[in-house]
Amino acid sequence: MFEQILWWVGNAAEALILLRSIRQKLYKKYPAFYFYLGTVLLLQLFRFSIFVFYPNAFPAFYWYTQFLPATVGYAVRTVEALLILAIIAVLAFYAVPNSRNLKGIIFGYGLYICASVMSLAFGSLPGNATRPGWRQVQPIAYLAALFIWTYSLWSRQPDPETEDEPKIERDYRLIAEQTGRALSKIRSYFKMGGEL
């Protein structure tokens, strides 16, 4: 019963986020995110229709439709976790200004990935696989991510104003100046016959 409540609330949240994206025209700003969310919702609704009209075929259909996403998901989930940490580190280091929309997408997705990695890691330990609580971690984390996305994507937020010269620009300019000086020394070295 609890799993069905999670499922229906999750579907409603996905539909709400997608409807708000159309109303606020956020789908144009984050097309990959909304494509992913729309695909998940359509697959869930398609599975539900099979469950209602062909209940005997549902287990096989579920695993056929789950095989590819699960295989890819388990293969790259650790890579995704490392990548999201790297993205957050780069955004923080260079103080790249981002809107509440992007922060919400990153935070919700990061929460879901972390919870998935932890539940897979701890759920695979001897004795933990049979505990039903580990099966609830991922759906609850996904529902939490949906609530974060609903809040952060409720309306389109403008990108914050950037400073005159961001840190990444200063770093690039500094490296370019140092490279120019080094090349100048090398040119003068060859012009003078090997003396610096």
URMO-V954787 format. One record per pair of residues at least 4 apart in sequence whose ideal C-beta (glycine too) atoms are under 8 Angstrom apart, sorted by sequence separation. I is the first residue (numbers start at 1). GAP is how many residues later the second one is. D is the distance in Angstrom with one decimal. If there is no record, write none. Layout:
I:GAP:D, I:GAP:D
//
This chain:
1:4:6.7, 2:4:6.5, 3:4:6.2, 4:4:6.3, 5:4:6.1, 6:4:6.0, 7:4:6.4, 8:4:6.3, 9:4:6.3, 10:4:6.3, 11:4:6.3, 12:4:6.2, 13:4:6.3, 14:4:6.4, 15:4:6.2, 16:4:6.3, 17:4:6.4, 18:4:6.9, 19:4:6.5, 20:4:5.7, 21:4:7.7, 25:4:7.7, 26:4:6.1, 27:4:6.1, 30:4:6.0, 31:4:5.9, 32:4:6.4, 33:4:6.4, 34:4:6.0, 35:4:6.3, 36:4:6.5, 37:4:6.4, 38:4:6.2, 39:4:6.2, 40:4:6.3, 41:4:6.3, 42:4:6.1, 43:4:6.3, 44:4:6.4, 45:4:6.6, 46:4:6.8, 47:4:6.2, 48:4:6.4, 49:4:6.0, 50:4:5.3, 51:4:6.1, 54:4:6.6, 57:4:5.4, 58:4:5.9, 59:4:6.6, 60:4:6.3, 61:4:6.2, 62:4:5.7, 63:4:6.1, 65:4:7.8, 66:4:5.1, 67:4:6.1, 68:4:6.2, 69:4:5.6, 70:4:6.1, 71:4:6.2, 72:4:6.1, 73:4:5.7, 76:4:5.7, 77:4:6.6, 78:4:6.5, 79:4:6.0, 80:4:6.2, 81:4:6.6, 82:4:6.3, 83:4:6.3, 84:4:6.3, 85:4:6.2, 86:4:6.4, 87:4:6.2, 88:4:6.1, 89:4:5.9, 90:4:6.2, 91:4:8.0, 98:4:4.2, 99:4:7.1, 100:4:6.0, 101:4:6.7, 102:4:6.3, 103:4:5.9, 104:4:6.0, 105:4:6.1, 106:4:5.9, 107:4:6.3, 108:4:6.5, 109:4:6.2, 110:4:6.2, 111:4:6.2, 112:4:6.2, 113:4:6.3, 114:4:6.3, 115:4:6.0, 116:4:6.2, 117:4:6.1, 118:4:5.9, 119:4:5.2, 120:4:6.2, 121:4:7.6, 124:4:7.3, 125:4:7.7, 127:4:7.7, 132:4:7.1, 133:4:7.2, 135:4:7.9, 136:4:5.6, 137:4:6.0, 138:4:6.2, 139:4:6.3, 140:4:6.4, 141:4:6.4, 142:4:6.5, 143:4:6.6, 144:4:6.5, 145:4:6.2, 146:4:6.2, 147:4:6.5, 148:4:6.0, 149:4:5.3, 150:4:6.5, 162:4:5.7, 165:4:5.0, 166:4:7.3, 167:4:6.2, 168:4:6.3, 169:4:6.2, 170:4:6.2, 171:4:6.4, 172:4:6.2, 173:4:6.3, 174:4:6.4, 175:4:6.1, 176:4:6.3, 177:4:6.5, 178:4:6.4, 179:4:6.3, 180:4:6.3, 181:4:6.5, 182:4:6.5, 183:4:6.3, 184:4:6.4, 185:4:6.2, 186:4:6.7, 187:4:6.2, 188:4:5.9, 190:4:7.7, 192:4:7.7, 21:5:4.4, 22:5:6.4, 91:5:4.7, 98:5:5.7, 123:5:5.4, 124:5:6.5, 129:5:7.2, 165:5:5.7, 189:5:6.5, 20:6:7.3, 21:6:4.4, 90:6:7.4, 122:6:5.7, 123:6:5.9, 128:6:6.0, 189:6:7.3, 27:7:4.5, 50:7:6.2, 51:7:4.6, 54:7:7.6, 91:7:6.5, 189:7:5.4, 26:8:7.3, 50:8:5.3, 98:8:8.0, 123:8:7.9, 165:8:7.9, 188:8:7.5, 21:9:7.9, 47:11:7.4, 50:11:4.9, 123:11:3.8, 185:11:6.6, 50:12:8.0, 122:12:6.8, 123:12:7.8, 21:13:5.2, 47:14:6.9, 123:14:7.6, 47:15:6.1, 119:15:5.5, 18:16:6.6, 47:18:6.6, 88:18:6.6, 119:18:3.8, 18:19:6.2, 46:19:7.8, 87:19:7.0, 118:19:7.2, 119:19:5.5, 17:20:6.2, 18:20:5.9, 116:21:7.9, 43:22:6.3, 84:22:6.8, 88:22:7.2, 115:22:5.6, 116:22:5.5, 119:22:7.7, 14:23:5.7, 18:23:6.7, 115:23:6.5, 84:25:6.6, 85:25:8.0, 115:25:7.7, 116:25:6.7, 14:26:6.5, 15:26:6.3, 84:26:5.0, 112:26:7.9, 115:26:3.3, 14:27:4.3, 114:27:7.9, 84:29:6.1, 112:29:5.0, 115:29:8.0, 11:30:6.4, 14:30:7.6, 111:30:6.2, 112:30:5.5, 81:32:4.9, 112:32:7.6, 11:33:5.6, 80:33:5.3, 81:33:6.6, 111:33:6.1, 112:33:4.2, 10:34:7.7, 11:34:7.1, 111:34:5.6, 77:36:6.6, 81:36:5.3, 108:36:7.6, 109:36:6.4, 7:37:7.4, 108:37:3.8, 111:37:6.9, 108:38:7.4, 77:39:5.8, 78:39:6.4, 77:40:5.9, 108:40:3.7, 107:41:5.9, 108:41:4.8, 73:43:8.0, 77:43:7.2, 104:44:5.6, 105:44:6.6, 108:44:7.3, 104:45:5.9, 107:45:7.5, 74:46:7.3, 104:47:6.7, 105:47:7.0, 104:48:2.1, 105:48:7.4, 103:49:6.6, 104:49:6.0, 101:51:5.9, 100:52:5.4, 101:52:5.6, 101:55:6.7, 101:56:5.1, 100:57:4.5, 99:58:4.0, 99:59:6.5, 99:60:5.2, 98:61:7.1, 99:61:6.6, 97:62:6.6, 98:62:7.3, 97:63:3.8, 97:64:7.1, 97:65:5.5, 96:70:7.3, 30:71:7.1, 95:71:6.9, 29:72:7.1, 30:72:7.8, 33:72:5.7, 94:72:6.5, 95:72:5.8, 96:72:7.6, 94:73:5.0, 93:74:7.6, 94:74:4.5, 26:75:6.7, 30:75:6.6, 37:112:7.9, 26:127:5.9, 29:127:7.1, 10:129:7.2, 17:129:6.9, 24:129:7.7, 6:130:7.9, 13:130:7.1, 20:130:7.6, 24:130:7.8, 26:130:5.4, 24:131:5.5, 25:131:6.6, 7:132:7.5, 10:132:6.4, 14:132:6.4, 17:132:5.5, 21:132:6.8, 24:132:4.6, 3:133:7.7, 6:133:4.7, 10:133:5.3, 13:133:3.9, 17:133:5.5, 20:133:6.4, 2:134:7.4, 6:134:6.9, 9:134:6.3, 13:134:6.6, 16:134:6.0, 20:134:6.0, 20:135:7.8, 3:136:6.9, 10:136:5.9, 13:136:7.8, 17:136:6.0, 6:137:5.8, 13:137:5.7
//
